[in-house]
Amino acid sequence: MKTFLAGHRGMVGSAIHRQMLAAGTPAEQILTRPHAELDLTDQAAVRTFFREETPDQVILAAAKVGGIHANNTYPAGFIYENLMMEANVIHHAYEAGVRRLLFLGSSCIYPKMAPQPMAEDALLTGTLEPTNEPYAIAKIAGIKLCESYNRQYGVDYRSVMPTNLYGPGDNFHPSNSHVLPALMRRFHEAAREGAEEVVIWGSGTPRREFLHVDDMARASLFVLGLDRETYAANTDPMLSHINVGTGTDISIADLAGMVAGVTGFQGRIVCDRSKPDGTPRKLMDVSRLAQMGWQAQIALEAGIRETYDWYLENAADLRG
């Protein structure tokens, strides 16, 4: 079976690629294209690729991603690029006869004040978090594209919504990264320089859930590999996305303390309350995936230690 893995160089895509190879998938059966060879926002290029390569299934892990600062600074880029990639890949996959596709979304699709933990049916029940609304709308559109093609054409296009991800291959840019890698870099540099304090954004009270990218890769392949009857029995055809997470969360202040311990920082942690907190809490209801037979395996502190080891080995080559 020939699989097109879109976004194979990103954190999630590279983890899925590693998992596929480890599971015995022959390398020649995994189609990959770097951005320089295939721009997924280019409709003509995507159409040509699918007509020439005719993959059997698709994993759409490609996306433009970033933290609060990046989402606030580049909203047009986040909504445009993600919409174009999703529309082009999903539509031309269908045109090329692809019957099974997996779309990777984000937990930011849920309303800012959604009941906790957030179940799949919370989608479109309230106002989104303003700081990442353009990105969230693009991801909601990806879910609805999959649902609409399923309804109209009878294909099997599935969506998984991961919680906050971290791990090897993450973006550690000081301003454009997500919260955990941003904290890791900040505390690492503070420990190295002997700084007396580290300032973190917001009040420290928001709670977040974190999933190691290797767990996300395993969950993605698990959902993609489910037979159609098992998958259908656990999903609503009109609401066909599935949450992926650990089912546990931690405050940003406690997370900062954990990262400080891993990096060896011994100074003060100061909260800058002039900076935005974002959503008060984001915890996923993962009961649907648990009923299917999957749960996360990597504990948060162990995953942070592993990620920090990777960061130390690769810091010289990281952008920013």
C-alpha positions in Angstrom: 0.0 0.0 0.0 1.5 3.3 -1.1 1.1 6.2 1.4 1.6 9.9 0.8 2.9 11.4 4.0 2.5 15.2 3.6 4.7 17.1 6.0 7.2 14.4 6.6 9.9 16.9 7.8 7.8 18.5 10.5 7.7 17.4 14.1 4.6 15.2 13.7 5.3 14.0 10.2 8.8 12.9 10.9 7.6 11.0 14.0 4.9 9.3 11.9 7.6 8.5 9.3 9.8 6.9 12.0 6.9 4.9 13.4 6.0 3.6 9.9 9.5 2.4 9.2 9.7 0.8 12.7 6.5 -1.0 12.1 7.9 -2.6 8.9 6.5 -0.4 6.2 9.0 -0.5 3.3 10.6 2.9 2.7 9.6 2.9 -1.0 5.9 2.6 -0.1 6.1 6.0 1.8 5.8 8.9 -0.6 7.3 12.1 0.7 8.1 15.4 -0.9 9.9 18.4 0.6 8.4 21.8 0.2 11.0 22.7 -2.5 9.7 19.9 -4.7 6.0 20.2 -3.9 4.3 23.3 -2.6 1.0 22.1 -1.1 -0.5 25.6 -1.5 0.0 25.3 -5.3 -3.2 23.6 -6.7 -1.7 22.7 -10.1 1.4 21.1 -8.5 -0.7 19.1 -6.1 -3.0 17.9 -8.9 -0.1 16.8 -11.0 1.5 15.0 -8.0 -1.6 12.9 -7.3 -2.2 12.1 -11.0 1.4 10.9 -11.4 1.9 9.1 -8.1 -1.6 7.7 -7.4 -1.1 6.9 -3.7 -3.5 4.5 -2.0 -3.9 6.5 1.2 -2.8 9.9 2.6 -1.7 11.3 5.9 -2.0 15.0 6.0 0.4 16.2 8.7 1.6 19.3 6.8 0.6 22.6 8.4 1.8 26.1 9.3 2.0 26.1 13.1 3.2 28.4 15.9 2.5 29.7 19.4 0.5 32.7 20.6 3.0 35.3 19.4 3.2 33.7 15.9 -0.5 33.4 15.6 -1.1 37.0 16.6 1.7 38.3 14.3 0.9 36.3 11.2 -2.8 35.6 11.1 -3.2 35.9 7.4 -0.4 33.3 6.8 -1.9 30.9 9.2 -5.4 30.9 7.7 -4.3 31.1 4.1 -1.6 28.5 4.0 -3.5 26.0 6.1 -6.7 26.4 4.1 -4.9 26.0 0.8 -2.9 22.9 1.8 -6.0 21.2 3.2 -8.2 22.0 0.2 -5.7 21.0 -2.4 -4.6 17.7 -0.8 -8.1 16.5 0.2 -9.7 17.4 -3.1 -7.0 16.0 -5.3 -6.6 12.9 -3.2 -10.3 12.3 -3.9 -9.9 13.0 -7.6 -7.0 10.5 -7.8 -9.1 7.8 -6.3 -7.7 7.9 -2.7 -10.3 6.1 -0.5 -8.6 6.6 2.9 -7.1 9.8 4.3 -6.1 11.0 7.8 -6.2 14.7 8.5 -4.3 16.1 11.6 -6.0 19.0 13.3 -5.5 20.7 16.6 -7.3 21.1 20.0 -7.6 24.8 19.3 -10.7 24.0 17.2 -12.8 24.0 20.4 -14.5 27.1 21.9 -12.4 29.1 24.4 -14.9 28.4 27.2 -15.8 24.8 26.2 -16.8 22.5 29.0 -13.8 20.6 30.4 -12.6 18.1 29.4 -13.5 19.0 25.8 -15.4 16.3 24.0 -15.7 16.0 20.2 -19.2 17.4 20.2 -18.1 20.7 21.6 -17.0 21.7 18.1 -18.8 24.9 16.9 -20.7 25.4 20.1 -19.0 28.7 21.1 -16.5 31.5 20.4 -12.9 30.5 19.6 -9.9 31.8 21.4 -9.1 35.1 19.6 -5.3 34.7 19.6 -5.4 31.7 17.3 -8.8 32.0 15.7 -7.5 32.1 12.0 -5.6 28.9 12.6 -8.5 27.2 14.3 -10.9 28.2 11.5 -8.5 26.6 9.0 -8.4 23.4 11.0 -12.2 23.3 11.4 -12.4 23.7 7.6 -10.2 20.6 7.3 -12.5 18.6 9.5 -15.5 19.7 7.5 -13.8 19.0 4.2 -13.2 15.4 5.3 -16.8 15.0 6.6 -18.2 16.6 3.4 -16.2 14.3 1.1 -17.3 11.3 3.2 -21.0 12.3 2.9 -21.0 13.1 -0.8 -18.5 10.6 -2.2 -18.5 7.7 0.3 -14.7 7.9 0.9 -13.1 7.2 4.3 -11.4 10.5 5.4 -10.7 10.7 9.1 -9.5 13.4 11.4 -7.5 13.4 14.6 -7.3 16.3 16.9 -4.1 16.3 19.0 -3.6 18.3 22.2 -0.5 20.3 22.6 2.4 18.4 21.2 6.1 18.4 22.1 9.2 16.3 21.4 12.2 15.8 19.1 12.0 18.0 16.0 10.0 20.8 17.7 10.4 24.5 16.9 12.5 26.1 19.7 12.4 29.7 18.3 12.4 32.2 21.2 9.2 33.9 20.1 7.4 31.8 17.4 7.4 28.5 19.2 4.7 26.8 21.4 4.8 27.1 25.1 6.8 24.0 26.1 9.8 24.3 23.7 9.8 28.1 24.4 10.1 27.4 28.1 12.8 24.8 27.5 15.0 27.1 25.5 14.4 30.0 28.0 15.3 28.0 31.0 18.2 26.3 29.3 19.8 29.6 28.4 19.1 31.0 31.8 20.7 28.1 33.5 23.7 28.3 31.2 24.1 32.1 31.9 23.5 31.8 35.6 20.4 34.1 35.4 18.6 34.9 38.7 15.1 34.8 37.2 13.1 33.6 34.2 10.0 35.5 33.2 7.0 33.5 31.8 4.0 34.9 30.0 0.7 35.4 31.8 -0.4 34.5 35.2 0.8 30.9 35.2 -2.7 29.6 36.1 -3.9 28.3 32.7 -3.8 24.6 32.4 -2.6 22.7 29.4 -2.3 19.1 28.3 0.8 17.8 26.6 1.3 14.8 24.4 4.7 13.5 23.2 4.9 13.5 19.4 5.8 9.8 19.4 2.5 9.0 21.1 0.8 11.2 18.6 2.4 9.3 15.7 1.3 6.0 17.2 -2.2 7.2 17.7 -2.4 8.5 14.1 -1.4 5.2 12.6 -3.7 3.4 15.0 -6.7 5.4 13.9 -5.7 5.2 10.2 -5.3 1.4 10.5 -8.7 0.7 12.1 -11.1 -1.2 9.9 -14.0 0.9 8.6 -16.6 -0.9 10.8 -14.7 -0.4 14.0 -14.1 3.2 13.2 -17.7 3.9 12.2 -19.0 2.2 15.4 -17.1 4.7 17.5 -17.8 7.9 15.6 -20.7 9.9 14.3 -20.6 10.2 10.5 -21.5 13.9 11.0 -18.8 14.4 13.6 -15.9 12.2 12.4 -13.0 13.6 14.3 -11.3 12.0 17.3 -9.4 13.7 20.1 -5.9 12.5 20.9 -4.3 13.3 24.3 -3.3 12.0 27.7 -6.5 13.0 29.6 -4.4 14.9 32.2 -3.2 18.5 32.4 -0.8 20.8 34.3 -0.7 24.5 35.1 1.8 26.7 33.2 3.4 27.6 36.5 3.9 23.9 37.4 5.1 23.1 33.9 7.7 25.9 34.2 8.9 24.4 37.4 9.2 21.0 35.8 11.2 22.4 32.9 13.4 24.4 35.3 14.2 21.2 37.1 15.0 19.3 34.0 17.3 22.1 32.6 19.0 22.7 36.0 17.7 26.3 36.4 17.7 27.2 40.1 16.6 30.9 40.1 13.2 32.6 40.4 10.2 32.1 38.1 8.3 35.4 37.5 4.9 35.7 35.8 4.4 38.6 33.5 0.7 39.3 33.9 0.7 41.9 31.2 1.0 39.1 28.6 -2.0 37.1 27.5 -3.0 33.8 29.1 -4.9 32.5 26.2 -7.6 29.9 26.9 -8.0 29.2 30.7 -8.0 25.4 30.3 -7.6 23.0 27.4 -8.0 19.4 28.4 -9.2 16.8 25.9 -11.8 14.2 26.5 -10.1 11.1 25.1 -12.7 8.5 26.1 -13.6 7.8 22.5 -10.1 6.9 21.5 -9.7 4.9 24.8 -12.8 2.9 23.9 -11.1 2.0 20.6 -8.2 0.6 22.5 -5.5 3.3 22.5 -3.9 5.4 25.2 -0.7 7.5 25.6 2.4 5.8 26.9 5.0 8.5 27.6 4.8 10.4 31.0 5.2 14.2 30.8 8.4 14.6 32.8 10.1 11.6 31.1 9.1 13.1 27.7 10.5 16.5 28.7 13.8 14.9 29.7 14.0 13.0 26.4 13.2 16.2 24.5 15.7 18.2 26.4 18.4 15.6 25.6 17.5 15.9 21.9 17.6 19.7 22.2 21.1 19.6 23.7 22.3 17.4 20.9 20.7 19.5 18.1 20.8 23.1 19.5 23.5 24.2 17.2 21.4 23.3 14.1 18.1 24.7 15.2 16.7 27.8 13.6 16.3 31.0 15.5 
